[in-house]
Amino acid sequence: MKFQVLPPQTDRFLVNCKQGCVFPNSAATIYTTCFPENAQSCVDCLKIRVNGHPSVRVPLEVLPKL
């Protein structure tokens, strides 16, 4: 799956979400690399938009290395 991430002060780019834990508050089923064992440490997150609607936050570790 590819979702458009809109981080502040950054150009838009796509991020690949791998299967992991599902964030609560999500309007769609979105998986990230944030697994239950390290979910607590996923503090720095970005809002992701699905179909134009804000839905979940994704930990920075799922972002591609730039």
ChimeraX commands (.cxc) that place a marker at each C-alpha (Angstrom):
marker #1 position 0.00,0.00,0.00 radius 0.5
marker #1 position 1.18,3.53,-0.68 radius 0.5
marker #1 position -0.14,6.57,1.14 radius 0.5
marker #1 position 0.67,10.21,0.64 radius 0.5
marker #1 position 2.35,11.69,3.70 radius 0.5
marker #1 position 2.13,15.42,4.27 radius 0.5
marker #1 position 4.81,16.26,6.85 radius 0.5
marker #1 position 5.29,19.92,7.82 radius 0.5
marker #1 position 8.02,21.84,5.98 radius 0.5
marker #1 position 8.55,18.99,3.55 radius 0.5
marker #1 position 7.48,18.20,0.01 radius 0.5
marker #1 position 4.84,15.56,-0.47 radius 0.5
marker #1 position 6.06,12.03,-1.02 radius 0.5
marker #1 position 4.77,8.48,-0.85 radius 0.5
marker #1 position 5.49,6.07,1.96 radius 0.5
marker #1 position 5.17,2.31,1.89 radius 0.5
marker #1 position 3.35,0.95,4.92 radius 0.5
marker #1 position 4.30,-2.55,5.97 radius 0.5
marker #1 position 2.11,-4.85,8.01 radius 0.5
marker #1 position 2.23,-4.17,11.73 radius 0.5
marker #1 position -0.13,-2.81,14.32 radius 0.5
marker #1 position -3.24,-0.89,13.32 radius 0.5
marker #1 position -3.52,2.57,14.81 radius 0.5
marker #1 position -6.83,3.21,16.58 radius 0.5
marker #1 position -8.64,6.35,15.26 radius 0.5
marker #1 position -8.02,5.15,11.71 radius 0.5
marker #1 position -10.77,5.52,9.15 radius 0.5
marker #1 position -9.10,2.86,7.04 radius 0.5
marker #1 position -7.03,-0.21,7.76 radius 0.5
marker #1 position -3.48,1.10,7.67 radius 0.5
marker #1 position -0.47,-0.89,8.74 radius 0.5
marker #1 position 2.91,0.41,9.82 radius 0.5
marker #1 position 6.23,-1.01,10.95 radius 0.5
marker #1 position 5.38,-0.01,14.50 radius 0.5
marker #1 position 4.80,-3.34,16.21 radius 0.5
marker #1 position 3.20,-3.80,19.67 radius 0.5
marker #1 position 6.58,-4.22,21.35 radius 0.5
marker #1 position 7.78,-0.77,20.28 radius 0.5
marker #1 position 4.46,1.01,19.83 radius 0.5
marker #1 position 5.03,3.03,23.02 radius 0.5
marker #1 position 8.27,4.43,21.63 radius 0.5
marker #1 position 6.63,5.66,18.42 radius 0.5
marker #1 position 6.28,9.22,19.62 radius 0.5
marker #1 position 7.31,11.19,16.54 radius 0.5
marker #1 position 4.50,10.60,14.09 radius 0.5
marker #1 position 3.13,12.11,10.94 radius 0.5
marker #1 position -0.51,12.46,9.97 radius 0.5
marker #1 position -1.44,10.51,6.89 radius 0.5
marker #1 position -4.32,11.29,4.59 radius 0.5
marker #1 position -6.44,8.60,3.01 radius 0.5
marker #1 position -8.84,9.70,0.30 radius 0.5
marker #1 position -8.34,13.30,1.39 radius 0.5
marker #1 position -9.29,12.65,5.01 radius 0.5
marker #1 position -6.83,12.71,7.93 radius 0.5
marker #1 position -6.99,9.32,9.59 radius 0.5
marker #1 position -3.93,8.01,11.38 radius 0.5
marker #1 position -0.45,8.84,12.54 radius 0.5
marker #1 position 2.52,6.93,11.21 radius 0.5
marker #1 position 5.85,6.61,13.06 radius 0.5
marker #1 position 8.85,8.19,11.34 radius 0.5
marker #1 position 10.53,4.80,11.04 radius 0.5
marker #1 position 8.23,3.88,8.15 radius 0.5
marker #1 position 9.45,6.82,6.08 radius 0.5
marker #1 position 11.94,6.19,3.29 radius 0.5
marker #1 position 15.55,7.12,3.92 radius 0.5
marker #1 position 16.19,10.39,2.10 radius 0.5
marker link #1:1,2 radius 0.2
marker link #1:2,3 radius 0.2
marker link #1:3,4 radius 0.2
marker link #1:4,5 radius 0.2
marker link #1:5,6 radius 0.2
marker link #1:6,7 radius 0.2
marker link #1:7,8 radius 0.2
marker link #1:8,9 radius 0.2
marker link #1:9,10 radius 0.2
marker link #1:10,11 radius 0.2
marker link #1:11,12 radius 0.2
marker link #1:12,13 radius 0.2
marker link #1:13,14 radius 0.2
marker link #1:14,15 radius 0.2
marker link #1:15,16 radius 0.2
marker link #1:16,17 radius 0.2
marker link #1:17,18 radius 0.2
marker link #1:18,19 radius 0.2
marker link #1:19,20 radius 0.2
marker link #1:20,21 radius 0.2
marker link #1:21,22 radius 0.2
marker link #1:22,23 radius 0.2
marker link #1:23,24 radius 0.2
marker link #1:24,25 radius 0.2
marker link #1:25,26 radius 0.2
marker link #1:26,27 radius 0.2
marker link #1:27,28 radius 0.2
marker link #1:28,29 radius 0.2
marker link #1:29,30 radius 0.2
marker link #1:30,31 radius 0.2
marker link #1:31,32 radius 0.2
marker link #1:32,33 radius 0.2
marker link #1:33,34 radius 0.2
marker link #1:34,35 radius 0.2
marker link #1:35,36 radius 0.2
marker link #1:36,37 radius 0.2
marker link #1:37,38 radius 0.2
marker link #1:38,39 radius 0.2
marker link #1:39,40 radius 0.2
marker link #1:40,41 radius 0.2
marker link #1:41,42 radius 0.2
marker link #1:42,43 radius 0.2
marker link #1:43,44 radius 0.2
marker link #1:44,45 radius 0.2
marker link #1:45,46 radius 0.2
marker link #1:46,47 radius 0.2
marker link #1:47,48 radius 0.2
marker link #1:48,49 radius 0.2
marker link #1:49,50 radius 0.2
marker link #1:50,51 radius 0.2
marker link #1:51,52 radius 0.2
marker link #1:52,53 radius 0.2
marker link #1:53,54 radius 0.2
marker link #1:54,55 radius 0.2
marker link #1:55,56 radius 0.2
marker link #1:56,57 radius 0.2
marker link #1:57,58 radius 0.2
marker link #1:58,59 radius 0.2
marker link #1:59,60 radius 0.2
marker link #1:60,61 radius 0.2
marker link #1:61,62 radius 0.2
marker link #1:62,63 radius 0.2
marker link #1:63,64 radius 0.2
marker link #1:64,65 radius 0.2
marker link #1:65,66 radius 0.2
view
